[in-house]
Amino acid sequence: MTSVVVDASEIATETKSGLAARLGRTFRALHLRDFRYFWLGQVVSNTGGWMQSIAQAWLVLRLTDSPLALGSVTMLQALPVLLLGLFGGVIADRFPKRKLLLCTQSMMLLQALALGILTYTGLIQLWHVYVLALSLGTLNALDNPTRQSLVAELVPSDDLPNAVALNSLSFNCSRLIGPALGGVTIAVVGVAGCFLLNALSFLGVVTSLLLIKTRPDAAPSGRARGAIFSQIGEGLRYAVHTPDVLFVVILMGAIGCFGYNFQTILPLIAEYVLKADAASFGLLTSSMAIGSVGSALLMASRGKVTRRRIFIGAVGFSALLFSVPFASSWSVLVPLLVLLGAFSILFGSSANVHLQTVTPPALRGRVMSIYTLLFLGSTPIGSMIVGTLAEKQGVQVAIAEMASVCMVGVVVGLFYLLRVRKQLTDPSAPAETPA
């Protein structure tokens, strides 16, 4: 009897130690002081950003009762990333990233504050929302590549996959929490309260940026100088002539433009396929977020990213996107969306880590601006295409066609990788700046 008790005690101890070890691996980048401060600031700010997104949509519909006006705001906020994203990458490579983020985040604070004050005082008009959405999109064109590439300067290269996965975790946890908080805030204190709380949330990011220090060995030894168009060309040439970068660009070009249009695809499914109400639409969004959070946690517990993992994420995402519009019931659709969210993060985060690993520090901002351009900036193009196809051919056919294009991009990327496999670099080797 004593032996059984001892064995049970030993098993419990081993189980606890094993769980602690797994948790330690999953959250190991958070043990680094500077990344922990940065991550916490991002959680607070992303939550505020989702609150503002919900409130802004509600405000526009309240002002206009026009879906076209809402679509125009979304386009204005995304368009600068498409038009100016590559310039943002050059600026990110020219100046210290922490100081740049202090500028962009402070200006975003002022943007949210202006939106809140105008709404609270009753002076808000639709053109105000248009201008402020355009200004936020312009700031995002600089902020996104800078923020993406800063992570590599906060953590050692071995911890970079974990840090990027944890960044995805923070974003998707905020996507779960932010809209719900936004709905409650609108109900309790009104739309203006969401904007003002978002402005307050930027103080968390600004404070974290003031506290952190980048690793001296991670920052570029010399800042790039020269004509800005010449530097954009340098970044594009590097991406085109580096097989380990170009295959990701091919995949992200297809999936980013034709697959990552959830703000358009999910409402179309809710309205025209399921005939769902607003609450049910929220369930679709939350389902994807749950899958994304689970995938981010799994990736954070894993080691370095491989090309095989990138392709698994791309193939799984494309196949699931093709299946989603033909789901015959909620019991089928919700699990599909959970899996779609999981494979979305598996592909997107793996591609992010791979690019940052193989790219030299002096070019990292420009390469990540290409990633951002394909990931976010192509939204207006993809949304317009899927909307046009849905109107002419039906929602189910349109989304299936978009998924098919994603799969074609995956096949092209695979054939390209097989053709240049002898030129591929070892991801564990330090990236070198081309002469």
Secondary structure, DSSP 8 states (H G I E B T S, - for coil): -HHHHHHHHHHHHHHHHHHHHHHHHHTGGGGSHHHHHHHHHHHHHHHHHHHHHHHHHHHHHHHH--HHHHHHHHHHHHHHHHHHHHHHHHHHHHS-HHHHHHHHHHHHHHHHHHHHHHHHTT---HHHHHHHHHHHHHHHHHHHHHHHHHGGGTS-GGGHHHHHHHHHHHHHHHHHHHHHHHHHHHHHH-HHHHHHHHHHHHHHHHHHHHH----TTTS-SS---S-HHHHHHHHHHHHHH-HHHHHHHHHHHHHHHHT--HHHHHHHIIIIIS---HHHHHHHHHHHHHHHHHHHHHHHTS-S--HHHHHHHHHHHHHHHHHGGG--SHHHHHHHHHHHHHHHHHHHHHHHHHHHHHS-HHHHHHHHHHHHIIIIITHHHHHHHHHHHHHHH-HHHHHHHHHHHHHHHHHHHHHHHHHTGGG---TTS------
